[in-house]
Amino acid sequence: MASSAGCGGNPYSFKEPIDEIESIEIVSAENSLEFTVLKTLSEEEKEDFLERFQTMEFHKYLGARRQSVP
């Protein structure tokens, strides 16, 4: 699972190659165990999302201090 919650900082890297991602779902999550799938992206939407996602930069926030992801 990947989520974006900030901008500016470091790029996010996936553990597995992105070409192995079969689908992307937009979900509404109550917690880590309960969620509802709102939409499954089409192949074209998935490719566009992954292309844009790779250009984003992310920050990691710990407590009240802002800290960049190493």
N, CA, C and O atoms as CSV, one atom per row, in Angstrom:
chain,resi,resn,atom,element,x,y,z
A,1,MET,N,N,0.843,-1.162,0.000
A,1,MET,CA,C,0.000,0.000,0.000
A,1,MET,C,C,0.893,1.230,0.000
A,1,MET,O,O,1.926,1.274,0.668
A,2,ALA,N,N,0.473,2.212,-0.755
A,2,ALA,CA,C,1.184,3.483,-0.790
A,2,ALA,C,C,0.179,4.603,-0.616
A,2,ALA,O,O,-0.945,4.537,-1.113
A,3,SER,N,N,0.595,5.606,0.082
A,3,SER,CA,C,-0.281,6.763,0.235
A,3,SER,C,C,0.554,8.021,0.206
A,3,SER,O,O,1.728,8.007,0.574
A,4,SER,N,N,-0.050,9.103,-0.231
A,4,SER,CA,C,0.671,10.373,-0.236
A,4,SER,C,C,0.006,11.320,0.744
A,4,SER,O,O,-1.215,11.474,0.740
A,5,ALA,N,N,0.809,11.950,1.580
A,5,ALA,CA,C,0.259,12.844,2.592
A,5,ALA,C,C,1.083,14.108,2.751
A,5,ALA,O,O,0.917,14.827,3.735
A,6,GLY,N,N,1.954,14.391,1.822
A,6,GLY,CA,C,2.777,15.585,1.927
A,6,GLY,C,C,3.455,15.865,0.607
A,6,GLY,O,O,3.331,15.093,-0.343
A,7,CYS,N,N,4.171,16.969,0.549
A,7,CYS,CA,C,4.906,17.263,-0.668
A,7,CYS,C,C,6.241,17.891,-0.298
A,7,CYS,O,O,6.398,18.428,0.798
A,8,GLY,N,N,7.186,17.824,-1.199
A,8,GLY,CA,C,8.535,18.313,-0.926
A,8,GLY,C,C,9.278,17.323,-0.063
A,8,GLY,O,O,8.720,16.833,0.919
A,9,GLY,N,N,10.506,17.013,-0.391
A,9,GLY,CA,C,11.271,16.062,0.405
A,9,GLY,C,C,11.957,15.046,-0.468
A,9,GLY,O,O,12.674,15.405,-1.402
A,10,ASN,N,N,11.745,13.774,-0.172
A,10,ASN,CA,C,12.408,12.686,-0.876
A,10,ASN,C,C,11.416,11.865,-1.685
A,10,ASN,O,O,10.249,11.771,-1.306
A,11,PRO,N,N,11.860,11.259,-2.811
A,11,PRO,CA,C,10.973,10.399,-3.578
A,11,PRO,C,C,10.663,9.118,-2.809
A,11,PRO,O,O,11.474,8.654,-2.008
A,12,TYR,N,N,9.495,8.557,-3.058
A,12,TYR,CA,C,9.086,7.298,-2.445
A,12,TYR,C,C,9.574,6.169,-3.330
A,12,TYR,O,O,9.419,6.241,-4.549
A,13,SER,N,N,10.160,5.131,-2.757
A,13,SER,CA,C,10.592,3.991,-3.559
A,13,SER,C,C,9.796,2.755,-3.152
A,13,SER,O,O,9.547,2.526,-1.969
A,14,PHE,N,N,9.404,1.969,-4.141
A,14,PHE,CA,C,8.657,0.741,-3.909
A,14,PHE,C,C,9.619,-0.406,-3.634
A,14,PHE,O,O,10.749,-0.407,-4.121
A,15,LYS,N,N,9.165,-1.389,-2.846
A,15,LYS,CA,C,9.991,-2.565,-2.566
A,15,LYS,C,C,10.093,-3.454,-3.793
A,15,LYS,O,O,11.134,-4.064,-4.037
A,16,GLU,N,N,9.011,-3.530,-4.572
A,16,GLU,CA,C,8.964,-4.355,-5.777
A,16,GLU,C,C,8.924,-3.435,-7.003
A,16,GLU,O,O,8.548,-2.268,-6.887
A,17,PRO,N,N,9.308,-3.949,-8.170
A,17,PRO,CA,C,9.233,-3.132,-9.393
A,17,PRO,C,C,7.791,-2.688,-9.661
A,17,PRO,O,O,6.855,-3.469,-9.488
A,18,ILE,N,N,7.618,-1.427,-10.085
A,18,ILE,CA,C,6.255,-0.931,-10.285
A,18,ILE,C,C,5.537,-1.626,-11.434
A,18,ILE,O,O,4.307,-1.626,-11.476
A,19,ASP,N,N,6.277,-2.218,-12.367
A,19,ASP,CA,C,5.601,-2.917,-13.462
A,19,ASP,C,C,4.931,-4.205,-12.992
A,19,ASP,O,O,4.196,-4.831,-13.755
A,20,GLU,N,N,5.176,-4.610,-11.744
A,20,GLU,CA,C,4.514,-5.788,-11.182
A,20,GLU,C,C,3.226,-5.432,-10.436
A,20,GLU,O,O,2.533,-6.321,-9.940
A,21,ILE,N,N,2.903,-4.142,-10.355
A,21,ILE,CA,C,1.661,-3.720,-9.705
A,21,ILE,C,C,0.507,-4.056,-10.638
A,21,ILE,O,O,0.432,-3.539,-11.752
A,22,GLU,N,N,-0.387,-4.918,-10.184
A,22,GLU,CA,C,-1.489,-5.377,-11.024
A,22,GLU,C,C,-2.660,-4.412,-11.044
A,22,GLU,O,O,-3.300,-4.239,-12.081
A,23,SER,N,N,-2.953,-3.777,-9.911
A,23,SER,CA,C,-4.075,-2.845,-9.870
A,23,SER,C,C,-3.872,-1.838,-8.746
A,23,SER,O,O,-3.095,-2.059,-7.818
A,24,ILE,N,N,-4.587,-0.736,-8.857
A,24,ILE,CA,C,-4.573,0.293,-7.819
A,24,ILE,C,C,-6.018,0.569,-7.443
A,24,ILE,O,O,-6.860,0.835,-8.301
A,25,GLU,N,N,-6.289,0.501,-6.153
A,25,GLU,CA,C,-7.639,0.740,-5.658
A,25,GLU,C,C,-7.651,1.988,-4.787
A,25,GLU,O,O,-6.738,2.209,-3.991
A,26,ILE,N,N,-8.683,2.795,-4.940
A,26,ILE,CA,C,-8.922,3.938,-4.066
A,26,ILE,C,C,-9.846,3.423,-2.972
A,26,ILE,O,O,-10.918,2.891,-3.260
A,27,VAL,N,N,-9.432,3.580,-1.714
A,27,VAL,CA,C,-10.209,3.018,-0.609
A,27,VAL,C,C,-10.547,4.069,0.437
A,27,VAL,O,O,-9.890,5.104,0.553
A,28,SER,N,N,-11.589,3.770,1.190
A,28,SER,CA,C,-11.939,4.526,2.388
A,28,SER,C,C,-11.635,3.592,3.545
A,28,SER,O,O,-12.230,2.520,3.653
A,29,ALA,N,N,-10.703,3.995,4.419
A,29,ALA,CA,C,-10.258,3.102,5.492
A,29,ALA,C,C,-10.712,3.600,6.853
A,29,ALA,O,O,-10.491,4.755,7.219
A,30,GLU,N,N,-11.351,2.706,7.595
A,30,GLU,CA,C,-11.709,2.989,8.987
A,30,GLU,C,C,-10.489,2.770,9.874
A,30,GLU,O,O,-10.250,3.522,10.819
A,31,ASN,N,N,-9.723,1.733,9.558
A,31,ASN,CA,C,-8.486,1.397,10.251
A,31,ASN,C,C,-7.714,0.460,9.336
A,31,ASN,O,O,-8.103,0.283,8.182
A,32,SER,N,N,-6.644,-0.138,9.809
A,32,SER,CA,C,-5.822,-0.987,8.943
A,32,SER,C,C,-6.506,-2.296,8.552
A,32,SER,O,O,-6.052,-2.969,7.627
A,33,LEU,N,N,-7.579,-2.667,9.231
A,33,LEU,CA,C,-8.274,-3.922,8.931
A,33,LEU,C,C,-9.613,-3.723,8.231
A,33,LEU,O,O,-10.122,-4.654,7.608
A,34,GLU,N,N,-10.193,-2.533,8.321
A,34,GLU,CA,C,-11.505,-2.278,7.736
A,34,GLU,C,C,-11.418,-1.188,6.680
A,34,GLU,O,O,-11.043,-0.053,6.976
A,35,PHE,N,N,-11.765,-1.538,5.449
A,35,PHE,CA,C,-11.762,-0.551,4.381
A,35,PHE,C,C,-12.796,-0.926,3.326
A,35,PHE,O,O,-13.215,-2.079,3.226
A,36,THR,N,N,-13.193,0.063,2.550
A,36,THR,CA,C,-14.138,-0.126,1.460
A,36,THR,C,C,-13.480,0.360,0.179
A,36,THR,O,O,-12.945,1.468,0.140
A,37,VAL,N,N,-13.513,-0.458,-0.871
A,37,VAL,CA,C,-12.954,-0.058,-2.161
A,37,VAL,C,C,-13.945,0.890,-2.830
A,37,VAL,O,O,-15.089,0.524,-3.098
A,38,LEU,N,N,-13.491,2.106,-3.092
A,38,LEU,CA,C,-14.336,3.104,-3.742
A,38,LEU,C,C,-14.214,3.038,-5.259
A,38,LEU,O,O,-15.181,3.275,-5.982
A,39,LYS,N,N,-13.005,2.710,-5.736
A,39,LYS,CA,C,-12.764,2.657,-7.178
A,39,LYS,C,C,-11.504,1.858,-7.460
A,39,LYS,O,O,-10.533,1.933,-6.707
A,40,THR,N,N,-11.520,1.099,-8.536
A,40,THR,CA,C,-10.320,0.442,-9.048
A,40,THR,C,C,-9.931,1.191,-10.315
A,40,THR,O,O,-10.738,1.329,-11.234
A,41,LEU,N,N,-8.695,1.674,-10.359
A,41,LEU,CA,C,-8.250,2.457,-11.509
A,41,LEU,C,C,-8.158,1.600,-12.762
A,41,LEU,O,O,-7.776,0.431,-12.703
A,42,SER,N,N,-8.515,2.197,-13.900
A,42,SER,CA,C,-8.344,1.525,-15.184
A,42,SER,C,C,-6.846,1.409,-15.465
A,42,SER,O,O,-6.032,2.007,-14.763
A,43,GLU,N,N,-6.492,0.652,-16.474
A,43,GLU,CA,C,-5.077,0.493,-16.830
A,43,GLU,C,C,-4.452,1.845,-17.180
A,43,GLU,O,O,-3.326,2.135,-16.776
A,44,GLU,N,N,-5.177,2.659,-17.922
A,44,GLU,CA,C,-4.673,3.985,-18.294
A,44,GLU,C,C,-4.516,4.878,-17.061
A,44,GLU,O,O,-3.509,5.574,-16.924
A,45,GLU,N,N,-5.503,4.861,-16.169
A,45,GLU,CA,C,-5.424,5.651,-14.935
A,45,GLU,C,C,-4.273,5.169,-14.054
A,45,GLU,O,O,-3.577,5.971,-13.432
A,46,LYS,N,N,-4.083,3.847,-14.010
A,46,LYS,CA,C,-2.998,3.276,-13.205
A,46,LYS,C,C,-1.640,3.757,-13.709
A,46,LYS,O,O,-0.797,4.180,-12.917
A,47,GLU,N,N,-1.427,3.695,-15.017
A,47,GLU,CA,C,-0.152,4.131,-15.591
A,47,GLU,C,C,0.088,5.613,-15.323
A,47,GLU,O,O,1.202,6.012,-14.982
A,48,ASP,N,N,-0.956,6.432,-15.476
A,48,ASP,CA,C,-0.840,7.866,-15.216
A,48,ASP,C,C,-0.519,8.121,-13.749
A,48,ASP,O,O,0.342,8.942,-13.433
A,49,PHE,N,N,-1.210,7.420,-12.852
A,49,PHE,CA,C,-0.979,7.578,-11.414
A,49,PHE,C,C,0.463,7.223,-11.053
A,49,PHE,O,O,1.128,7.980,-10.347
A,50,LEU,N,N,0.948,6.077,-11.532
A,50,LEU,CA,C,2.308,5.644,-11.203
A,50,LEU,C,C,3.354,6.607,-11.752
A,50,LEU,O,O,4.366,6.875,-11.104
A,51,GLU,N,N,3.103,7.122,-12.945
A,51,GLU,CA,C,4.033,8.093,-13.529
A,51,GLU,C,C,4.099,9.349,-12.661
A,51,GLU,O,O,5.186,9.855,-12.380
A,52,ARG,N,N,2.953,9.847,-12.242
A,52,ARG,CA,C,2.913,11.045,-11.398
A,52,ARG,C,C,3.454,10.759,-9.998
A,52,ARG,O,O,4.157,11.587,-9.420
A,53,PHE,N,N,3.126,9.591,-9.458
A,53,PHE,CA,C,3.553,9.234,-8.104
A,53,PHE,C,C,5.070,9.218,-7.994
A,53,PHE,O,O,5.626,9.622,-6.973
A,54,GLN,N,N,5.741,8.751,-9.045
A,54,GLN,CA,C,7.201,8.671,-9.020
A,54,GLN,C,C,7.868,10.043,-9.033
A,54,GLN,O,O,9.036,10.157,-8.663
A,55,THR,N,N,7.159,11.077,-9.448
A,55,THR,CA,C,7.742,12.419,-9.471
A,55,THR,C,C,7.488,13.181,-8.171
A,55,THR,O,O,8.068,14.246,-7.962
A,56,MET,N,N,6.630,12.651,-7.294
A,56,MET,CA,C,6.314,13.314,-6.028
A,56,MET,C,C,7.439,13.121,-5.020
A,56,MET,O,O,8.180,12.141,-5.085
A,57,GLU,N,N,7.560,14.061,-4.088
A,57,GLU,CA,C,8.509,13.941,-2.990
A,57,GLU,C,C,7.723,13.898,-1.687
A,57,GLU,O,O,6.663,14.514,-1.581
A,58,PHE,N,N,8.235,13.174,-0.697
A,58,PHE,CA,C,7.516,12.940,0.547
A,58,PHE,C,C,8.364,13.305,1.755
A,58,PHE,O,O,9.593,13.265,1.707
A,59,HIS,N,N,7.684,13.661,2.837
A,59,HIS,CA,C,8.307,13.925,4.132
A,59,HIS,C,C,7.776,12.926,5.140
A,59,HIS,O,O,6.647,12.449,5.022
A,60,LYS,N,N,8.576,12.620,6.112
A,60,LYS,CA,C,8.167,11.766,7.223
A,60,LYS,C,C,8.051,12.667,8.445
A,60,LYS,O,O,8.978,13.414,8.757
A,61,TYR,N,N,6.932,12.601,9.127
A,61,TYR,CA,C,6.708,13.436,10.301
A,61,TYR,C,C,6.733,12.571,11.552
A,61,TYR,O,O,6.001,11.587,11.649
A,62,LEU,N,N,7.569,12.939,12.498
A,62,LEU,CA,C,7.672,12.217,13.764
A,62,LEU,C,C,7.319,13.179,14.884
A,62,LEU,O,O,8.041,14.144,15.132
A,63,GLY,N,N,6.206,12.916,15.563
A,63,GLY,CA,C,5.785,13.821,16.628
A,63,GLY,C,C,5.503,15.196,16.070
A,63,GLY,O,O,4.887,15.325,15.013
A,64,ALA,N,N,5.943,16.216,16.763
A,64,ALA,CA,C,5.701,17.594,16.336
A,64,ALA,C,C,6.779,18.092,15.385
A,64,ALA,O,O,6.619,19.144,14.764
A,65,ARG,N,N,7.874,17.351,15.263
A,65,ARG,CA,C,8.971,17.779,14.392
A,65,ARG,C,C,8.787,17.224,12.995
A,65,ARG,O,O,8.309,16.102,12.826
A,66,ARG,N,N,9.158,17.987,12.014
A,66,ARG,CA,C,9.128,17.539,10.629
A,66,ARG,C,C,10.500,16.975,10.300
A,66,ARG,O,O,11.518,17.622,10.546
A,67,GLN,N,N,10.530,15.763,9.741
A,67,GLN,CA,C,11.804,15.114,9.454
A,67,GLN,C,C,11.715,14.451,8.088
A,67,GLN,O,O,10.740,13.752,7.813
A,68,SER,N,N,12.698,14.649,7.234
A,68,SER,CA,C,12.696,14.038,5.913
A,68,SER,C,C,12.958,12.551,6.012
A,68,SER,O,O,13.654,12.087,6.914
A,69,VAL,N,N,12.387,11.802,5.067
A,69,VAL,CA,C,12.618,10.364,4.987
A,69,VAL,C,C,14.041,10.142,4.513
A,69,VAL,O,O,14.461,10.754,3.531
A,70,PRO,N,N,14.810,9.267,5.195
A,70,PRO,CA,C,16.206,9.032,4.779
A,70,PRO,C,C,16.296,8.323,3.447
A,70,PRO,O,O,17.396,8.056,2.963
